[in-house]
């Protein structure tokens, strides 16, 4: 997936630096994303390329791009596996 996108069937809300996602498809399961996960989630808007997300996170958290790329890839894949993104990497 070159432009990760949130699953439109989900309700979510930002509270402070965290995001809560309510998945009504599975008995209203709630997913809580920490600050880094929330940054990734917000950037998964269907417009940002994967590499743009990596660069943004690298800058925001002072990460080497290789580290940011690997971590972002793993996290986006995890979100995809849970069905929170429309498509997985």
N, CA, C and O atoms as a GROMACS GRO file, in nm:
protein
  356
    1UNK      N    1   0.086  -0.117   0.000
    1UNK     CA    2   0.000   0.000   0.000
    1UNK      C    3   0.090   0.123   0.000
    1UNK      O    4   0.169   0.143   0.092
    2UNK      N    5   0.079   0.202  -0.101
    2UNK     CA    6   0.162   0.322  -0.110
    2UNK      C    7   0.106   0.439  -0.030
    2UNK      O    8   0.181   0.522   0.021
    3UNK      N    9  -0.027   0.445  -0.019
    3UNK     CA   10  -0.092   0.553   0.054
    3UNK      C   11  -0.188   0.492   0.157
    3UNK      O   12  -0.307   0.475   0.129
    4UNK      N   13  -0.136   0.458   0.276
    4UNK     CA   14  -0.221   0.396   0.378
    4UNK      C   15  -0.342   0.482   0.412
    4UNK      O   16  -0.334   0.605   0.417
    5UNK      N   17  -0.455   0.415   0.434
    5UNK     CA   18  -0.579   0.488   0.463
    5UNK      C   19  -0.658   0.419   0.573
    5UNK      O   20  -0.670   0.296   0.574
    6UNK      N   21  -0.711   0.499   0.665
    6UNK     CA   22  -0.793   0.447   0.774
    6UNK      C   23  -0.918   0.378   0.719
    6UNK      O   24  -0.970   0.417   0.614
    7UNK      N   25  -0.964   0.276   0.789
    7UNK     CA   26  -1.089   0.212   0.755
    7UNK      C   27  -1.202   0.307   0.793
    7UNK      O   28  -1.216   0.344   0.910
    8UNK      N   29  -1.282   0.348   0.697
    8UNK     CA   30  -1.388   0.447   0.719
    8UNK      C   31  -1.500   0.394   0.808
    8UNK      O   32  -1.582   0.473   0.854
    9UNK      N   33  -1.505   0.263   0.834
    9UNK     CA   34  -1.610   0.206   0.918
    9UNK      C   35  -1.584   0.225   1.066
    9UNK      O   36  -1.668   0.191   1.149
   10UNK      N   37  -1.469   0.280   1.101
   10UNK     CA   38  -1.429   0.291   1.241
   10UNK      C   39  -1.452   0.432   1.295
   10UNK      O   40  -1.437   0.530   1.222
   11UNK      N   41  -1.490   0.440   1.421
   11UNK     CA   42  -1.500   0.569   1.490
   11UNK      C   43  -1.373   0.587   1.571
   11UNK      O   44  -1.324   0.492   1.633
   12UNK      N   45  -1.319   0.709   1.572
   12UNK     CA   46  -1.199   0.734   1.651
   12UNK      C   47  -1.199   0.878   1.700
   12UNK      O   48  -1.264   0.966   1.644
   13UNK      N   49  -1.124   0.898   1.808
   13UNK     CA   50  -1.117   1.031   1.869
   13UNK      C   51  -0.979   1.050   1.930
   13UNK      O   52  -0.923   0.959   1.991
   14UNK      N   53  -0.925   1.170   1.912
   14UNK     CA   54  -0.797   1.205   1.973
   14UNK      C   55  -0.823   1.264   2.110
   14UNK      O   56  -0.903   1.356   2.126
   15UNK      N   57  -0.753   1.209   2.210
   15UNK     CA   58  -0.763   1.259   2.347
   15UNK      C   59  -0.620   1.284   2.394
   15UNK      O   60  -0.546   1.189   2.419
   16UNK      N   61  -0.583   1.409   2.404
   16UNK     CA   62  -0.444   1.442   2.435
   16UNK      C   63  -0.356   1.397   2.320
   16UNK      O   64  -0.380   1.433   2.205
   17UNK      N   65  -0.254   1.319   2.352
   17UNK     CA   66  -0.164   1.267   2.247
   17UNK      C   67  -0.204   1.128   2.201
   17UNK      O   68  -0.140   1.072   2.112
   18UNK      N   69  -0.308   1.071   2.261
   18UNK     CA   70  -0.350   0.936   2.227
   18UNK      C   71  -0.476   0.937   2.141
   18UNK      O   72  -0.553   1.033   2.141
   19UNK      N   73  -0.494   0.829   2.067
   19UNK     CA   74  -0.614   0.811   1.987
   19UNK      C   75  -0.682   0.684   2.032
   19UNK      O   76  -0.619   0.580   2.052
   20UNK      N   77  -0.814   0.693   2.048
   20UNK     CA   78  -0.896   0.576   2.078
   20UNK      C   79  -0.977   0.543   1.954
   20UNK      O   80  -1.042   0.629   1.896
   21UNK      N   81  -0.971   0.416   1.913
   21UNK     CA   82  -1.044   0.368   1.797
   21UNK      C   83  -1.148   0.268   1.846
   21UNK      O   84  -1.114   0.174   1.918
   22UNK      N   85  -1.273   0.290   1.809
   22UNK     CA   86  -1.380   0.199   1.847
   22UNK      C   87  -1.418   0.118   1.724
   22UNK      O   88  -1.464   0.172   1.623
   23UNK      N   89  -1.400  -0.012   1.735
   23UNK     CA   90  -1.428  -0.103   1.625
   23UNK      C   91  -1.561  -0.172   1.652
   23UNK      O   92  -1.566  -0.274   1.720
   24UNK      N   93  -1.668  -0.116   1.599
   24UNK     CA   94  -1.801  -0.170   1.622
   24UNK      C   95  -1.824  -0.302   1.549
   24UNK      O   96  -1.924  -0.369   1.571
   25UNK      N   97  -1.732  -0.339   1.461
   25UNK     CA   98  -1.744  -0.465   1.388
   25UNK      C   99  -1.715  -0.584   1.479
   25UNK      O  100  -1.759  -0.696   1.452
   26UNK      N  101  -1.642  -0.559   1.586
   26UNK     CA  102  -1.601  -0.671   1.673
   26UNK      C  103  -1.637  -0.642   1.819
   26UNK      O  104  -1.550  -0.624   1.904
   27UNK      N  105  -1.765  -0.639   1.846
   27UNK     CA  106  -1.814  -0.617   1.982
   27UNK      C  107  -1.760  -0.489   2.044
   27UNK      O  108  -1.728  -0.485   2.163
   28UNK      N  109  -1.749  -0.387   1.964
   28UNK     CA  110  -1.705  -0.255   2.010
   28UNK      C  111  -1.569  -0.259   2.080
   28UNK      O  112  -1.549  -0.195   2.182
   29UNK      N  113  -1.479  -0.334   2.023
   29UNK     CA  114  -1.342  -0.339   2.075
   29UNK      C  115  -1.280  -0.200   2.065
   29UNK      O  116  -1.300  -0.129   1.967
   30UNK      N  117  -1.205  -0.162   2.167
   30UNK     CA  118  -1.140  -0.031   2.170
   30UNK      C  119  -0.989  -0.052   2.158
   30UNK      O  120  -0.930  -0.133   2.229
   31UNK      N  121  -0.930   0.023   2.067
   31UNK     CA  122  -0.785   0.021   2.048
   31UNK      C  123  -0.731   0.156   2.095
   31UNK      O  124  -0.783   0.261   2.057
   32UNK      N  125  -0.628   0.153   2.175
   32UNK     CA  126  -0.568   0.276   2.227
   32UNK      C  127  -0.429   0.289   2.167
   32UNK      O  128  -0.344   0.202   2.186
   33UNK      N  129  -0.407   0.399   2.094
   33UNK     CA  130  -0.278   0.423   2.030
   33UNK      C  131  -0.199   0.525   2.111
   33UNK      O  132  -0.252   0.629   2.150
   34UNK      N  133  -0.072   0.495   2.137
   34UNK     CA  134   0.013   0.591   2.208
   34UNK      C  135   0.047   0.708   2.116
   34UNK      O  136  -0.004   0.715   2.004
   35UNK      N  137   0.132   0.797   2.160
   35UNK     CA  138   0.164   0.918   2.084
   35UNK      C  139   0.221   0.886   1.945
   35UNK      O  140   0.181   0.946   1.846
   36UNK      N  141   0.316   0.791   1.939
   36UNK     CA  142   0.376   0.756   1.810
   36UNK      C  143   0.272   0.688   1.720
   36UNK      O  144   0.260   0.722   1.602
   37UNK      N  145   0.198   0.594   1.776
   37UNK     CA  146   0.093   0.527   1.699
   37UNK      C  147  -0.011   0.626   1.650
   37UNK      O  148  -0.062   0.614   1.539
   38UNK      N  149  -0.043   0.724   1.733
   38UNK     CA  150  -0.140   0.827   1.695
   38UNK      C  151  -0.087   0.912   1.580
   38UNK      O  152  -0.163   0.948   1.490
   39UNK      N  153   0.042   0.943   1.582
   39UNK     CA  154   0.101   1.018   1.472
   39UNK      C  155   0.090   0.941   1.342
   39UNK      O  156   0.054   0.996   1.238
   40UNK      N  157   0.120   0.812   1.348
   40UNK     CA  158   0.109   0.728   1.229
   40UNK      C  159  -0.036   0.723   1.182
   40UNK      O  160  -0.063   0.740   1.063
   41UNK      N  161  -0.129   0.700   1.274
   41UNK     CA  162  -0.271   0.692   1.241
   41UNK      C  163  -0.318   0.818   1.170
   41UNK      O  164  -0.386   0.810   1.068
   42UNK      N  165  -0.283   0.934   1.223
   42UNK     CA  166  -0.328   1.060   1.164
   42UNK      C  167  -0.271   1.080   1.024
   42UNK      O  168  -0.336   1.141   0.939
   43UNK      N  169  -0.151   1.028   1.000
   43UNK     CA  170  -0.090   1.042   0.868
   43UNK      C  171  -0.144   0.942   0.766
   43UNK      O  172  -0.122   0.959   0.646
   44UNK      N  173  -0.213   0.839   0.812
   44UNK     CA  174  -0.272   0.739   0.722
   44UNK      C  175  -0.407   0.791   0.671
   44UNK      O  176  -0.513   0.741   0.709
   45UNK      N  177  -0.400   0.892   0.585
   45UNK     CA  178  -0.521   0.958   0.538
   45UNK      C  179  -0.554   0.928   0.392
   45UNK      O  180  -0.645   0.988   0.336
   46UNK      N  181  -0.480   0.837   0.331
   46UNK     CA  182  -0.503   0.804   0.191
   46UNK      C  183  -0.438   0.902   0.095
   46UNK      O  184  -0.443   0.882  -0.027
   47UNK      N  185  -0.376   1.006   0.148
   47UNK     CA  186  -0.308   1.105   0.064
   47UNK      C  187  -0.157   1.099   0.080
   47UNK      O  188  -0.083   1.124  -0.015
   48UNK      N  189  -0.110   1.066   0.201
   48UNK     CA  190   0.034   1.059   0.227
   48UNK      C  191   0.090   0.927   0.177
   48UNK      O  192   0.036   0.820   0.206
   49UNK      N  193   0.199   0.936   0.104
   49UNK     CA  194   0.272   0.816   0.065
   49UNK      C  195   0.339   0.756   0.188
   49UNK      O  196   0.371   0.828   0.283
   50UNK      N  197   0.361   0.625   0.187
   50UNK     CA  198   0.430   0.559   0.297
   50UNK      C  199   0.560   0.630   0.330
   50UNK      O  200   0.590   0.656   0.447
   51UNK      N  201   0.638   0.663   0.229
   51UNK     CA  202   0.768   0.727   0.252
   51UNK      C  203   0.752   0.865   0.315
   51UNK      O  204   0.837   0.907   0.394
   52UNK      N  205   0.646   0.937   0.282
   52UNK     CA  206   0.619   1.068   0.344
   52UNK      C  207   0.591   1.051   0.494
   52UNK      O  208   0.632   1.133   0.575
   53UNK      N  209   0.520   0.944   0.529
   53UNK     CA  210   0.492   0.914   0.670
   53UNK      C  211   0.622   0.886   0.743
   53UNK      O  212   0.644   0.935   0.854
   54UNK      N  213   0.708   0.807   0.680
   54UNK     CA  214   0.839   0.774   0.739
   54UNK      C  215   0.920   0.900   0.764
   54UNK      O  216   0.976   0.918   0.872
   55UNK      N  217   0.927   0.987   0.666
   55UNK     CA  218   1.005   1.110   0.680
   55UNK      C  219   0.947   1.198   0.790
   55UNK      O  220   1.022   1.254   0.870
   56UNK      N  221   0.815   1.210   0.795
   56UNK     CA  222   0.750   1.291   0.898
   56UNK      C  223   0.781   1.238   1.038
   56UNK      O  224   0.814   1.315   1.128
   57UNK      N  225   0.771   1.106   1.055
   57UNK     CA  226   0.799   1.047   1.186
   57UNK      C  227   0.946   1.059   1.222
   57UNK      O  228   0.980   1.082   1.338
   58UNK      N  229   1.033   1.043   1.125
   58UNK     CA  230   1.176   1.059   1.149
   58UNK      C  231   1.208   1.197   1.203
   58UNK      O  232   1.286   1.212   1.297
   59UNK      N  233   1.147   1.298   1.143
   59UNK     CA  234   1.168   1.436   1.188
   59UNK      C  235   1.106   1.460   1.326
   59UNK      O  236   1.170   1.516   1.415
   60UNK      N  237   0.981   1.416   1.342
   60UNK     CA  238   0.908   1.442   1.467
   60UNK      C  239   0.975   1.377   1.588
   60UNK      O  240   0.977   1.434   1.697
   61UNK      N  241   1.029   1.256   1.569
   61UNK     CA  242   1.086   1.182   1.681
   61UNK      C  243   1.238   1.165   1.672
   61UNK      O  244   1.296   1.085   1.746
   62UNK      N  245   1.302   1.240   1.584
   62UNK     CA  246   1.448   1.238   1.568
   62UNK      C  247   1.501   1.096   1.549
   62UNK      O  248   1.590   1.051   1.621
   63UNK      N  249   1.444   1.026   1.451
   63UNK     CA  250   1.482   0.889   1.422
   63UNK      C  251   1.562   0.882   1.292
   63UNK      O  252   1.539   0.960   1.199
   64UNK      N  253   1.655   0.788   1.286
   64UNK     CA  254   1.721   0.758   1.158
   64UNK      C  255   1.612   0.707   1.064
   64UNK      O  256   1.519   0.639   1.107
   65UNK      N  257   1.623   0.740   0.935
   65UNK     CA  258   1.518   0.701   0.842
   65UNK      C  259   1.501   0.550   0.832
   65UNK      O  260   1.389   0.501   0.818
   66UNK      N  261   1.611   0.475   0.839
   66UNK     CA  262   1.599   0.329   0.833
   66UNK      C  263   1.520   0.274   0.951
   66UNK      O  264   1.439   0.183   0.935
   67UNK      N  265   1.542   0.330   1.067
   67UNK     CA  266   1.469   0.288   1.187
   67UNK      C  267   1.322   0.329   1.173
   67UNK      O  268   1.232   0.250   1.199
   68UNK      N  269   1.299   0.454   1.133
   68UNK     CA  270   1.161   0.502   1.115
   68UNK      C  271   1.088   0.418   1.011
   68UNK      O  272   0.971   0.385   1.030
   69UNK      N  273   1.155   0.382   0.902
   69UNK     CA  274   1.094   0.304   0.795
   69UNK      C  275   1.054   0.165   0.846
   69UNK      O  276   0.942   0.120   0.823
   70UNK      N  277   1.146   0.098   0.915
   70UNK     CA  278   1.118  -0.037   0.965
   70UNK      C  279   1.005  -0.035   1.068
   70UNK      O  280   0.914  -0.117   1.063
   71UNK      N  281   1.011   0.059   1.162
   71UNK     CA  282   0.909   0.067   1.268
   71UNK      C  283   0.772   0.103   1.209
   71UNK      O  284   0.671   0.045   1.248
   72UNK      N  285   0.770   0.198   1.115
   72UNK     CA  286   0.645   0.240   1.053
   72UNK      C  287   0.585   0.126   0.972
   72UNK      O  288   0.464   0.103   0.976
   73UNK      N  289   0.669   0.056   0.898
   73UNK     CA  290   0.622  -0.057   0.819
   73UNK      C  291   0.558  -0.163   0.909
   73UNK      O  292   0.450  -0.213   0.879
   74UNK      N  293   0.624  -0.194   1.018
   74UNK     CA  294   0.572  -0.294   1.113
   74UNK      C  295   0.439  -0.248   1.173
   74UNK      O  296   0.346  -0.328   1.185
   75UNK      N  297   0.431  -0.121   1.211
   75UNK     CA  298   0.310  -0.071   1.276
   75UNK      C  299   0.192  -0.064   1.179
   75UNK      O  300   0.080  -0.101   1.214
   76UNK      N  301   0.217  -0.018   1.058
   76UNK     CA  302   0.111  -0.010   0.958
   76UNK      C  303   0.063  -0.150   0.922
   76UNK      O  304  -0.057  -0.171   0.902
   77UNK      N  305   0.154  -0.244   0.913
   77UNK     CA  306   0.115  -0.383   0.887
   77UNK      C  307   0.026  -0.435   1.001
   77UNK      O  308  -0.074  -0.501   0.976
   78UNK      N  309   0.063  -0.403   1.125
   78UNK     CA  310  -0.016  -0.445   1.241
   78UNK      C  311  -0.157  -0.384   1.234
   78UNK      O  312  -0.256  -0.454   1.257
   79UNK      N  313  -0.166  -0.255   1.203
   79UNK     CA  314  -0.297  -0.190   1.191
   79UNK      C  315  -0.379  -0.255   1.080
   79UNK      O  316  -0.500  -0.273   1.093
   80UNK      N  317  -0.312  -0.289   0.970
   80UNK     CA  318  -0.379  -0.355   0.859
   80UNK      C  319  -0.428  -0.493   0.897
   80UNK      O  320  -0.540  -0.532   0.862
   81UNK      N  321  -0.345  -0.568   0.971
   81UNK     CA  322  -0.383  -0.703   1.014
   81UNK      C  323  -0.505  -0.700   1.107
   81UNK      O  324  -0.583  -0.795   1.110
   82UNK      N  325  -0.520  -0.591   1.182
   82UNK     CA  326  -0.636  -0.577   1.271
   82UNK      C  327  -0.757  -0.522   1.198
   82UNK      O  328  -0.865  -0.511   1.256
   83UNK      N  329  -0.741  -0.488   1.069
   83UNK     CA  330  -0.852  -0.435   0.990
   83UNK      C  331  -0.879  -0.289   1.014
   83UNK      O  332  -0.986  -0.238   0.980
   84UNK      N  333  -0.783  -0.218   1.075
   84UNK     CA  334  -0.803  -0.076   1.104
   84UNK      C  335  -0.770   0.012   0.985
   84UNK      O  336  -0.814   0.127   0.977
   85UNK      N  337  -0.691  -0.041   0.893
   85UNK     CA  338  -0.662   0.028   0.768
   85UNK      C  339  -0.733  -0.045   0.655
   85UNK      O  340  -0.758  -0.165   0.664
   86UNK      N  341  -0.764   0.027   0.549
   86UNK     CA  342  -0.836  -0.034   0.437
   86UNK      C  343  -0.754  -0.145   0.372
   86UNK      O  344  -0.810  -0.246   0.329
   87UNK      N  345  -0.624  -0.127   0.366
   87UNK     CA  346  -0.536  -0.226   0.305
   87UNK      C  347  -0.412  -0.240   0.391
   87UNK      O  348  -0.373  -0.146   0.460
   88UNK      N  349  -0.351  -0.355   0.388
   88UNK     CA  350  -0.225  -0.376   0.462
   88UNK      C  351  -0.108  -0.359   0.367
   88UNK      O  352  -0.123  -0.368   0.246
   89UNK      N  353   0.008  -0.333   0.425
   89UNK     CA  354   0.131  -0.322   0.344
   89UNK      C  355   0.167  -0.459   0.292
   89UNK      O  356   0.267  -0.473   0.221
   0.00000   0.00000   0.00000
